Amino acid sequence: MTTRREFLERLGAGLVVTLVSRDLFAQTTSHQPPATSHQSEQIGAWLHIGGDGHVTVYTGKVEFGQGIRTSLAQEVAEELRVPVSSIQMIMGDTELTPFDMGTFGSLSTPQMGSKLRKVSATARELLIALAAQHWGIAPAGLTASDGHVHDPKSGRTIGFGELTAGRQLVETVRDDAELTEPTSWRVAGTSVPKVGARELVTGRHAYTSDIVRPGMLFGKVIRPTMYGSKLADFDGGSAATIKRVVVTRDGDFAGIAAPDADMATRALAAVRATWTSPNGAQPGSSDIFTYLRTNILKAIDERGGEGGRGRPTVKGDVDAALAGATKRLTRTYTVAYIAHVPLEPRAAVAEWSRDAQGDKLTVWTGTQRPFAVRDELARAFGLAPERVRVIVPDTGSGYGGKHTGECAVEAARLARAARKPVKLVWTREEEFRWAYFRPGGVIDVDAGVHEDGKLVGWKFDNYNSGPAGIEPWYAIPNQRVVHHPSDSPLRQGSYRGLAATANHFARETHMSELASILTMDALQFRLKNIEDPRLHDVFTAAAERFGWGKPAPAGHGYGMGGGFEKGGYFATFTEVALETRGGVREPRVVRAVTAFDNGPTINPDGLRNQIVGAMIQGIGGALFEAIDFDHGVVRNAHLAQYRVPRFSDVPKIDVVLMDRKDKPAMGAGETPIMGMAPAIGAAIYEATGIRPRSLPMARHGLQSVSEVPTGR
């Protein structure tokens, strides 16, 4: 374990702002505590100001293209009063940065941003006090800007580096440090260019797959034929005869390492492996929704828990309210499993070394949870966590799909067998077959309304896809909401927005249909049932920008969807046109408008980029993305078979930033995706009379759907 003295000596002279890691739980979620007790005792440095005035910031968060490196630097620059160009962000390095649960849940801005603002304000106040001491005056009236402390009365100025040079100054983060109000921001709140953008667009940025280590080999893994298979027989003799090729087997894991990628591929083809088939029949795409509804994980369902996991959230008398409703609508919605399709497939470079304390493992990999992957590696190889270092280069997207460390473990196994560093890069086919998916699901909704448009009763049962965003944000006096976890036949996990995308699709589609059976305007129906003024405001702002209320052109339709999740309020309006290709009717999104409120805007251009990216990604899940599988095998494991949004699918997009400076800053990486599917579905209905209730809606063109309401 690194001692306090060793840690501070490594940073060298200058101002160091630190915090004991057990206090970091204020900026994590409740996923789990640190895996080992030593983590709660470590001293973590957040910020270091060197004698040259250069500022180094340490955070366990990682950059996946969402722009958090830039916005966090802006928040530091704002509170510390230094230029963004003077800041270096050290991110996602388990040996250098404070413990962090991971980069997920749109938590980087509300939690890490808030923390670094306090860190920087603490440092600023200490620097002002040091300047006052240096000049022999009271600190009142002194100001800080552009990396200097100023005395307005005398005109004197002194740089931060001059105040910290040649000595070690340690300060603990103060929760009561005075923060700058958003209305007075000068750096935060502006569209600072993305940090490192030139390296990204010129190709100079090194992703994991670009890393080269001395003597490095290239790895390949022998994969099973289907989910649940076991390695029954393995013959790597032919591959082992190839010069400098290493073949290894460890239980059900088998792989090879070779001097170059082509040789590794040839060696892989020379391996002979026999796999056992799993016992029993496995469901496929054709019967998955029946399977999910009938294969509930009873132990979890009975134990229950918070947030709709197994135990219902109940308010009022739902059955009585539904029975007394003037209109009642019961519908079932389904959501397919879909793949993350990250721009950069999983990749890892693993390197073993040895010192007086024994083996040490260093892994470079793209993961959203570097400390969790470190612990995963430690468990896999029987190492103490401090003997494992995980370094995360800025990574080519993840969308919730890179929480786990399977590629890192595989690379480390190969490197240990080869006794050399090994780089392992998954192919696109491996990414489709062996990464986890966004969960498929079935959602039953039963709602009742009065003639005046007020919702009176609401039942919502989600099978498998998840509890995120499951509770309605409409004012409904009587409701029963529950998530039923199912025994998924496919590996499943986080995806951008989690299950909130599925739950918003079902809820908002149901709201649009309720408005139809009441013959009410869909916007007015929603506003009648909204009590939260921020949700009301995003709907009205998006409607105004979109031009809601005007008739759609012939063959076109308008639709909307909105809600609240992860601290962000959103409303999305779309225009959809129908095109006939080869006798098949296909919807095309012509334009889309999203109004978004996540508190004060830290970087307007960065936020717009996040929203636009989420909206484009949402088109894929809404219209055509789905995993085909049967008997434990993914059948469309190539981009030629699995369609993601193309340039030709991108509509005209407009974004309305609410920029609420009177509210706390929240994240934006996930929430803007959630309005696209219900808005597109409602627009399809207006254009065609077909009400899609399954995602994707039009993978093989629009199919006719009965419009006879269930119930009365």
TAMO-V196137 format. One record per residue. N is the residue number from 1. RES is the residue in three letters. SS is DSSP state (H for helix, E for strand, - for the rest). OMEGA is omega in whole degrees, -180 to 180 (999 if undefined). D_CENTER is the distance of its C-alpha to the mean C-alpha in Angstrom with 2 decimals. Layout:
# TAMO-V196137
n	res	ss	omega	d_center
N	RES	SS	OMEGA	D_CENTER
N	RES	SS	OMEGA	D_CENTER
This chain:
# TAMO-V196137
n	res	ss	omega	d_center
1	MET	-	178	31.09
2	THR	-	178	31.11
3	THR	-	179	33.60
4	ARG	H	-179	33.31
5	ARG	H	-180	36.10
6	GLU	H	-178	34.63
7	PHE	H	-178	31.27
8	LEU	H	178	33.00
9	GLU	H	180	35.45
10	ARG	H	180	32.74
11	LEU	H	179	31.50
12	GLY	-	-178	35.08
13	ALA	-	179	36.86
14	GLY	E	179	35.13
15	LEU	E	179	33.27
16	VAL	E	175	30.61
17	VAL	E	-173	28.49
18	THR	E	176	27.44
19	LEU	E	175	26.27
20	VAL	E	-168	26.77
21	SER	H	-179	23.49
22	ARG	H	178	24.28
23	ASP	H	-177	23.68
24	LEU	H	-178	20.04
25	PHE	H	174	19.20
26	ALA	H	-179	19.29
27	GLN	H	175	15.94
28	THR	-	172	14.24
29	THR	-	-177	13.55
30	SER	-	-178	16.12
31	HIS	-	180	14.55
32	GLN	-	176	17.54
33	PRO	-	176	19.89
34	PRO	-	-174	20.40
35	ALA	-	-177	21.97
36	THR	-	-175	25.12
37	SER	H	-177	27.36
38	HIS	H	-178	27.78
39	GLN	H	-177	24.31
40	SER	H	-179	25.50
41	GLU	-	-176	28.55
42	GLN	-	171	27.20
43	ILE	E	179	27.67
44	GLY	E	177	24.68
45	ALA	E	177	25.36
46	TRP	E	-171	23.17
47	LEU	E	177	25.45
48	HIS	E	176	28.57
49	ILE	E	-178	31.08
50	GLY	-	-179	33.53
51	GLY	-	178	37.12
52	ASP	-	-179	36.36
53	GLY	-	180	34.03
54	HIS	-	-177	30.95
55	VAL	E	175	27.90
56	THR	E	-179	25.41
57	VAL	E	-177	22.28
58	TYR	E	176	20.54
59	THR	E	177	17.02
60	GLY	-	175	14.99
61	LYS	-	-179	11.76
62	VAL	-	180	11.01
63	GLU	-	-179	10.98
64	PHE	-	-176	9.08
65	GLY	-	-178	10.84
66	GLN	-	176	9.17
67	GLY	-	-175	12.49
68	ILE	H	176	11.95
69	ARG	H	-179	14.97
70	THR	H	-175	17.04
71	SER	H	176	16.27
72	LEU	H	177	16.66
73	ALA	H	178	19.83
74	GLN	H	-179	21.02
75	GLU	H	175	20.82
76	VAL	H	-179	22.75
77	ALA	H	-179	25.20
78	GLU	H	-175	25.79
79	GLU	H	-178	26.75
80	LEU	H	-179	28.46
81	ARG	-	176	30.29
82	VAL	-	175	29.75
83	PRO	-	176	28.81
84	VAL	H	-178	25.27
85	SER	H	180	27.09
86	SER	H	-173	28.41
87	ILE	E	171	25.05
88	GLN	E	179	23.54
89	MET	E	171	20.07
90	ILE	E	-171	19.98
91	MET	E	169	16.40
92	GLY	-	176	15.23
93	ASP	E	-171	18.82
94	THR	-	177	19.84
95	GLU	-	-173	23.45
96	LEU	-	-171	23.13
97	THR	-	175	20.33
98	PRO	-	178	20.27
99	PHE	-	178	18.52
100	ASP	-	-179	14.91
101	MET	-	179	12.94
102	GLY	-	-180	9.80
103	THR	-	-177	6.91
104	PHE	-	173	4.49
105	GLY	-	-178	5.79
106	SER	-	-175	6.57
107	LEU	H	-174	9.21
108	SER	H	-180	10.18
109	THR	H	-176	12.55
110	PRO	H	-175	14.17
111	GLN	H	180	14.65
112	MET	H	177	14.84
113	GLY	H	178	16.28
114	SER	H	180	18.75
115	LYS	H	-178	19.69
116	LEU	H	174	20.39
117	ARG	H	178	22.40
118	LYS	H	177	24.55
119	VAL	H	-176	24.89
120	SER	H	177	26.09
121	ALA	H	176	28.34
122	THR	H	180	29.87
123	ALA	H	-179	30.65
124	ARG	H	-179	32.10
125	GLU	H	178	34.38
126	LEU	H	-180	35.61
127	LEU	H	176	36.37
128	ILE	H	178	38.35
129	ALA	H	178	40.25
130	LEU	H	178	41.02
131	ALA	H	178	42.34
132	ALA	H	178	44.50
133	GLN	H	-180	45.85
134	HIS	H	-178	46.53
135	TRP	H	-180	48.51
136	GLY	-	180	50.09
137	ILE	-	176	49.03
138	ALA	-	-178	47.00
139	PRO	-	-179	43.25
140	ALA	-	179	43.59
141	GLY	-	177	43.45
142	LEU	E	-180	41.72
143	THR	E	177	38.61
144	ALA	E	175	35.91
145	SER	E	175	34.70
146	ASP	-	177	33.89
147	GLY	-	-179	33.90
148	HIS	E	169	37.32
149	VAL	E	-176	39.04
150	HIS	E	172	41.73
151	ASP	E	-175	44.89
152	PRO	-	-177	45.80
153	LYS	-	-176	49.32
154	SER	-	-177	50.40
155	GLY	-	179	48.10
156	ARG	E	177	47.09
157	THR	E	179	43.68
158	ILE	E	-177	42.14
159	GLY	E	178	39.02
160	PHE	H	-179	36.33
161	GLY	H	178	37.17
162	GLU	H	-179	40.83
163	LEU	H	-175	40.02
164	THR	H	-172	37.99
165	ALA	-	170	39.91
166	GLY	-	179	41.72
167	ARG	-	-179	40.61
168	GLN	E	179	37.81
169	LEU	E	-177	36.53
170	VAL	E	179	34.11
171	GLU	E	177	32.64
172	THR	E	-178	30.39
173	VAL	-	179	27.76
174	ARG	-	178	29.44
175	ASP	-	-178	27.67
176	ASP	-	178	30.48
177	ALA	-	-176	30.10
178	GLU	-	-179	30.77
179	LEU	-	179	27.76
180	THR	-	178	28.26
181	GLU	-	180	27.97
182	PRO	H	179	25.64
183	THR	H	-180	28.83
184	SER	H	-180	30.17
185	TRP	-	175	27.27
186	ARG	-	178	28.50
187	VAL	-	170	25.68
188	ALA	-	-177	22.64
189	GLY	-	179	22.71
190	THR	-	-178	23.79
191	SER	-	175	22.35
192	VAL	-	178	22.67
193	PRO	-	-177	22.21
194	LYS	-	178	19.16
195	VAL	-	179	20.06
196	GLY	-	-176	20.92
197	ALA	H	-178	20.97
198	ARG	H	179	24.42
199	GLU	H	-180	23.52
200	LEU	H	-175	20.67
201	VAL	H	178	22.93
202	THR	H	179	25.95
203	GLY	-	180	24.41
204	ARG	-	-180	25.33
205	HIS	-	-179	21.86
206	ALA	-	171	21.80
207	TYR	-	-179	18.81
208	THR	H	-178	19.17
209	SER	H	178	21.29
210	ASP	H	-174	23.57
211	ILE	-	177	24.50
212	VAL	-	177	28.11
213	ARG	-	-180	29.85
214	PRO	-	178	33.64
215	GLY	-	-172	34.92
216	MET	-	174	31.56
217	LEU	E	-180	31.60
218	PHE	E	-173	29.28
219	GLY	E	171	28.10
220	LYS	E	-179	27.86
221	VAL	E	175	27.24
222	ILE	-	-175	29.48
223	ARG	-	177	27.39
224	PRO	-	-179	28.81
225	THR	-	-179	30.03
226	MET	-	177	27.96
227	TYR	-	176	25.74
228	GLY	-	180	27.77
229	SER	-	176	30.34
230	LYS	E	-179	32.13
231	LEU	E	-177	33.79
232	ALA	E	-177	37.47
233	ASP	E	-176	39.16
234	PHE	E	178	38.25
235	ASP	E	179	40.49
236	GLY	-	-175	39.26
237	GLY	H	-178	42.79
238	SER	H	178	42.81
239	ALA	H	-178	39.62
240	ALA	H	179	40.98
241	THR	-	177	44.06
242	ILE	-	-174	42.12
243	LYS	-	175	42.78
244	ARG	-	175	40.16
245	VAL	-	178	37.83
246	VAL	E	178	36.58
247	VAL	E	-179	36.05
248	THR	E	172	34.61
249	ARG	E	178	34.14
250	ASP	E	-176	32.82
251	GLY	-	179	33.03
252	ASP	-	177	30.82
253	PHE	E	175	29.23
254	ALA	E	-179	31.16
255	GLY	E	-180	30.59
256	ILE	E	174	32.35
257	ALA	E	-175	32.17
258	ALA	E	-175	34.22
259	PRO	-	177	35.11
260	ASP	-	-174	33.26
261	ALA	H	-180	30.73
262	ASP	H	179	33.53
263	MET	H	178	35.59
264	ALA	H	178	32.70
265	THR	H	179	32.32
266	ARG	H	179	36.11
267	ALA	H	178	36.25
268	LEU	H	-179	33.57
269	ALA	H	-178	35.75
270	ALA	H	-179	38.71
271	VAL	-	176	37.20
272	ARG	E	-179	38.44
273	ALA	E	177	36.39
274	THR	E	-176	37.16
275	TRP	E	174	34.66
276	THR	E	176	35.55
277	SER	-	178	34.29
278	PRO	-	179	32.60
279	ASN	-	174	34.91
280	GLY	-	179	34.87
281	ALA	-	177	33.58
282	GLN	-	-179	29.90
283	PRO	-	177	28.64
284	GLY	-	-178	27.52
285	SER	-	-174	25.92
286	SER	-	-177	29.20
287	ASP	-	-173	29.35
288	ILE	H	-174	25.81
289	PHE	H	173	25.73
290	THR	H	180	29.05
291	TYR	H	-177	27.93
292	LEU	H	-180	24.84
293	ARG	H	-174	27.07
294	THR	H	-179	29.80
295	ASN	-	179	28.00
296	ILE	E	176	26.49
297	LEU	-	-170	25.89
298	LYS	H	-177	28.86
299	ALA	H	179	28.50
300	ILE	H	-177	25.10
301	ASP	H	-178	26.32
302	GLU	H	-180	29.45
303	ARG	H	178	27.99
304	GLY	-	-178	25.56
305	GLY	-	-178	23.39
306	GLU	-	172	21.54
307	GLY	-	174	19.27
308	GLY	-	179	21.00
309	ARG	E	174	20.74
310	GLY	-	-179	24.22
311	ARG	-	-176	26.24
312	PRO	-	165	26.64
313	THR	E	-173	26.04
314	VAL	E	173	29.43
315	LYS	E	176	31.03
316	GLY	-	-180	34.61
317	ASP	-	-173	36.58
318	VAL	H	-176	34.44
319	ASP	H	179	37.10
320	ALA	H	-180	39.81
321	ALA	H	179	37.71
322	LEU	H	-180	36.88
323	ALA	H	-178	40.51
324	GLY	-	-178	41.73
325	ALA	-	176	39.39
326	THR	-	177	41.11
327	LYS	E	-180	38.50
328	ARG	E	-177	36.24
329	LEU	E	178	33.60
330	THR	E	-178	32.15
331	ARG	E	174	29.66
332	THR	E	-180	27.43
333	TYR	E	179	24.16
334	THR	E	-177	22.50
335	VAL	E	-178	19.15
336	ALA	-	167	19.12
337	TYR	-	174	17.00
338	ILE	E	-178	15.06
339	ALA	-	180	13.75
340	HIS	-	-179	10.64
341	VAL	-	178	13.29
342	PRO	-	178	11.67
343	LEU	-	178	14.25
344	GLU	-	176	14.96
345	PRO	-	178	15.72
346	ARG	-	-180	15.57
347	ALA	E	178	18.14
348	ALA	E	170	19.86
349	VAL	E	-177	23.10
350	ALA	E	-179	24.91
351	GLU	E	177	28.06
352	TRP	E	174	30.41
353	SER	E	-178	32.94
354	ARG	E	175	35.57
355	ASP	E	-176	37.19
356	ALA	-	-179	39.59
357	GLN	-	178	37.04
358	GLY	E	-177	36.17
359	ASP	E	173	33.29
360	LYS	E	-176	30.21
361	LEU	E	174	27.13
362	THR	E	-180	24.89
363	VAL	E	170	21.89
364	TRP	E	-178	19.95
365	THR	E	176	16.73
366	GLY	-	179	13.24
367	THR	-	176	11.05
368	GLN	-	-177	8.14
369	ARG	-	-176	10.90
370	PRO	H	-179	14.19
371	PHE	H	176	16.35
372	ALA	H	177	15.50
373	VAL	H	175	16.32
374	ARG	H	180	19.38
375	ASP	H	176	20.52
376	GLU	H	177	20.01
377	LEU	H	180	22.24
378	ALA	H	178	24.66
379	ARG	H	-177	25.18
380	ALA	H	-174	25.64
381	PHE	H	176	28.34
382	GLY	-	-179	29.88
383	LEU	-	169	29.10
384	ALA	-	-177	28.65
385	PRO	H	-179	25.14
386	GLU	H	176	26.77
387	ARG	H	178	28.17
388	VAL	E	176	24.78
389	ARG	E	176	22.92
390	VAL	E	179	19.45
391	ILE	E	-178	18.80
392	VAL	-	171	15.63
393	PRO	-	174	16.72
394	ASP	-	-162	14.55
395	THR	-	-177	12.72
396	GLY	-	173	12.73
397	SER	-	179	9.17
398	GLY	-	179	7.03
399	TYR	-	-178	4.73
400	GLY	-	-174	4.21
401	GLY	-	-176	7.87
402	LYS	-	176	8.99
403	HIS	-	-170	9.29
404	THR	-	-172	12.99
405	GLY	-	-176	15.89
406	GLU	H	180	18.21
407	CYS	H	178	18.84
408	ALA	H	179	19.59
409	VAL	H	180	22.00
410	GLU	H	179	23.64
411	ALA	H	-180	24.25
412	ALA	H	176	25.68
413	ARG	H	-180	27.96
414	LEU	H	-180	29.29
415	ALA	H	178	29.80
416	ARG	H	179	31.72
417	ALA	H	-177	33.91
418	ALA	H	-176	34.56
419	ARG	-	176	35.04
420	LYS	-	174	33.35
421	PRO	-	180	29.88
422	VAL	E	173	28.03
423	LYS	E	177	25.29
424	LEU	E	177	23.48
425	VAL	E	179	21.45
426	TRP	-	172	20.46
427	THR	-	177	21.93
428	ARG	H	179	20.20
429	GLU	H	177	22.17
430	GLU	H	179	20.99
431	GLU	H	178	17.35
432	PHE	H	-172	18.30
433	ARG	H	-166	20.55
434	TRP	H	170	19.16
435	ALA	-	178	15.38
436	TYR	-	-174	13.97
437	PHE	E	165	13.39
438	ARG	E	-175	11.92
439	PRO	-	167	14.81
440	GLY	-	-179	17.86
441	GLY	E	175	19.63
442	VAL	E	-178	22.72
443	ILE	E	175	22.97
444	ASP	E	179	26.42
445	VAL	E	178	27.07
446	ASP	E	-175	30.51
447	ALA	E	177	31.23
448	GLY	E	179	34.46
449	VAL	E	171	35.54
450	HIS	-	-178	38.84
451	GLU	-	-179	40.68
452	ASP	-	178	39.68
453	GLY	-	179	36.01
454	LYS	-	175	34.94
455	LEU	E	-179	32.65
456	VAL	E	-178	34.47
457	GLY	E	-174	32.76
458	TRP	E	171	29.41
459	LYS	E	-176	28.55
460	PHE	E	180	25.11
461	ASP	E	-180	24.62
462	ASN	E	178	21.41
463	TYR	E	170	22.09
464	ASN	-	-168	19.34
465	SER	-	171	16.25
466	GLY	-	-176	15.24
467	PRO	-	-177	15.98
468	ALA	-	178	13.01
469	GLY	-	-172	14.73
470	ILE	-	-176	17.88
471	GLU	-	-177	20.40
472	PRO	-	177	22.02
473	TRP	-	172	22.17
474	TYR	-	-179	25.58
475	ALA	-	-178	28.69
476	ILE	-	-174	29.88
477	PRO	-	-177	32.54
478	ASN	-	-177	32.47
479	GLN	E	175	29.39
480	ARG	E	-175	28.32
481	VAL	E	-179	24.68
482	VAL	E	173	23.64
483	HIS	E	178	21.11
484	HIS	E	178	22.98
485	PRO	-	-179	21.14
486	SER	E	177	22.71
487	ASP	-	-174	23.70
488	SER	-	177	21.42
489	PRO	-	178	23.31
490	LEU	-	174	20.24
491	ARG	-	-175	17.65
492	GLN	E	-179	14.58
493	GLY	E	-175	11.27
494	SER	-	173	7.66
495	TYR	-	-177	6.63
496	ARG	-	-178	4.93
497	GLY	-	-177	6.99
498	LEU	-	-179	8.34
499	ALA	-	-179	12.09
500	ALA	H	177	12.33
501	THR	H	178	12.66
502	ALA	H	-177	15.55
503	ASN	H	175	17.04
504	HIS	H	178	17.16
505	PHE	H	-179	18.70
506	ALA	H	-177	21.34
507	ARG	H	-176	22.07
508	GLU	H	175	22.36
509	THR	H	178	24.30
510	HIS	H	179	26.57
511	MET	H	179	27.10
512	SER	H	-180	28.13
513	GLU	H	175	30.55
514	LEU	H	177	31.96
515	ALA	H	-180	32.72
516	SER	H	-177	34.50
517	ILE	H	175	36.70
518	LEU	-	-173	37.60
519	THR	-	176	38.29
520	MET	-	172	36.30
521	ASP	-	-175	34.19
522	ALA	H	179	30.52
523	LEU	H	-179	29.61
524	GLN	H	177	32.57
525	PHE	H	179	31.83
526	ARG	H	-178	28.35
527	LEU	H	178	29.77
528	LYS	H	-176	32.52
529	ASN	-	178	30.07
530	ILE	-	175	27.79
531	GLU	-	-179	28.81
532	ASP	-	-176	25.90
533	PRO	H	-180	27.08
534	ARG	H	176	23.67
535	LEU	H	176	22.67
536	HIS	H	-174	26.18
537	ASP	H	180	25.85
538	VAL	H	177	22.76
539	PHE	H	-178	24.53
540	THR	H	179	27.75
541	ALA	H	179	26.35
542	ALA	H	180	24.57
543	ALA	H	-180	27.73
544	GLU	H	-180	29.96
545	ARG	H	-178	28.13
546	PHE	H	-174	27.98
547	GLY	-	180	31.62
548	TRP	-	-179	31.26
549	GLY	-	175	34.71
550	LYS	-	-179	36.15
551	PRO	-	178	36.99
552	ALA	-	175	34.88
553	PRO	-	179	36.79
554	ALA	-	-180	38.46
555	GLY	-	179	36.15
556	HIS	E	176	33.07
557	GLY	E	178	31.16
558	TYR	E	177	29.04
559	GLY	E	-178	26.32
560	MET	E	173	23.81
561	GLY	E	-179	20.93
562	GLY	E	180	19.30
563	GLY	E	-176	18.25
564	PHE	E	176	16.32
565	GLU	E	176	13.03
566	LYS	-	176	11.30
567	GLY	-	-178	14.27
568	GLY	E	176	14.22
569	TYR	E	-177	17.11
570	PHE	E	171	17.22
571	ALA	E	-178	19.88
572	THR	E	176	19.96
573	PHE	E	-179	23.31
574	THR	E	169	24.05
575	GLU	E	-178	27.24
576	VAL	E	175	27.71
577	ALA	E	179	30.73
578	LEU	E	178	32.19
579	GLU	E	179	33.40
580	THR	E	180	35.61
581	ARG	E	-180	35.26
582	GLY	-	180	37.59
583	GLY	-	-179	38.47
584	VAL	E	178	34.88
585	ARG	E	-179	33.40
586	GLU	E	177	29.93
587	PRO	E	175	27.95
588	ARG	E	178	26.76
589	VAL	E	-176	24.63
590	VAL	E	178	26.95
591	ARG	E	-179	25.20
592	ALA	E	178	22.42
593	VAL	E	174	22.12
594	THR	E	169	19.35
595	ALA	E	-173	20.24
596	PHE	E	179	17.55
597	ASP	E	173	18.24
598	ASN	-	-179	15.97
599	GLY	-	-179	19.04
600	PRO	-	-179	20.45
601	THR	-	-178	19.03
602	ILE	-	178	18.66
603	ASN	-	-174	18.60
604	PRO	H	-180	19.62
605	ASP	H	179	19.20
606	GLY	H	179	15.74
607	LEU	H	177	14.72
608	ARG	H	179	16.57
609	ASN	H	178	14.90
610	GLN	H	-177	11.40
611	ILE	H	-180	13.13
612	VAL	H	178	15.22
613	GLY	H	179	12.61
614	ALA	H	-179	10.80
615	MET	H	179	14.39
616	ILE	H	178	15.48
617	GLN	H	-180	12.79
618	GLY	H	177	13.79
619	ILE	H	-179	17.32
620	GLY	H	179	16.79
621	GLY	H	-180	15.62
622	ALA	H	-168	18.32
623	LEU	H	-171	21.17
624	PHE	-	-178	21.21
625	GLU	-	176	18.38
626	ALA	-	175	19.49
627	ILE	-	172	20.18
628	ASP	-	180	23.93
629	PHE	E	-180	25.10
630	ASP	E	178	28.40
631	HIS	-	175	30.02
632	GLY	-	-178	26.97
633	VAL	E	173	26.53
634	VAL	E	-173	23.93
635	ARG	-	180	26.25
636	ASN	-	-172	24.22
637	ALA	-	178	22.64
638	HIS	-	180	23.18
639	LEU	-	174	21.95
640	ALA	-	-178	25.53
641	GLN	-	-177	25.00
642	TYR	-	-174	21.39
643	ARG	-	170	21.03
644	VAL	-	-180	18.02
645	PRO	-	179	18.65
646	ARG	-	177	21.39
647	PHE	H	-179	22.87
648	SER	H	179	25.45
649	ASP	H	-174	22.97
650	VAL	-	180	21.67
651	PRO	-	168	23.50
652	LYS	E	-174	24.72
653	ILE	E	177	21.91
654	ASP	E	-177	22.66
655	VAL	E	176	20.50
656	VAL	E	178	22.03
657	LEU	E	-177	20.67
658	MET	-	175	22.23
659	ASP	-	-178	21.99
660	ARG	-	-177	23.07
661	LYS	-	179	24.47
662	ASP	-	-177	25.88
663	LYS	-	177	22.58
664	PRO	-	178	20.01
665	ALA	-	179	17.17
666	MET	-	-178	13.77
667	GLY	-	-177	10.27
668	ALA	-	-174	9.70
669	GLY	-	-172	6.43
670	GLU	-	-168	6.25
671	THR	H	-175	9.87
672	PRO	H	179	11.94
673	ILE	H	-164	11.29
674	MET	H	-177	13.10
675	GLY	H	-173	16.53
676	MET	H	-175	17.21
677	ALA	H	180	18.32
678	PRO	H	179	20.74
679	ALA	H	178	22.05
680	ILE	H	180	22.78
681	GLY	H	179	24.37
682	ALA	H	178	26.55
683	ALA	H	176	27.63
684	ILE	H	180	28.59
685	TYR	H	-179	30.69
686	GLU	H	-178	32.49
687	ALA	H	-170	33.28
688	THR	H	-172	34.39
689	GLY	-	177	34.91
690	ILE	-	-180	32.44
691	ARG	-	180	29.79
692	PRO	-	179	26.88
693	ARG	-	179	25.43
694	SER	E	173	23.50
695	LEU	E	3	20.35
696	PRO	-	-174	20.92
697	MET	-	-171	23.86
698	ALA	-	-179	25.85
699	ARG	-	179	25.11
700	HIS	-	-176	28.88
701	GLY	-	-179	29.95
702	LEU	-	177	30.46
703	GLN	-	-179	32.22
704	SER	-	179	34.57
705	VAL	-	179	33.45
706	SER	-	-180	36.02
707	GLU	-	178	36.03
708	VAL	-	-177	38.30
709	PRO	-	173	36.68
710	THR	-	-176	36.58
711	GLY	-	-178	38.61
712	ARG	-	999	40.67
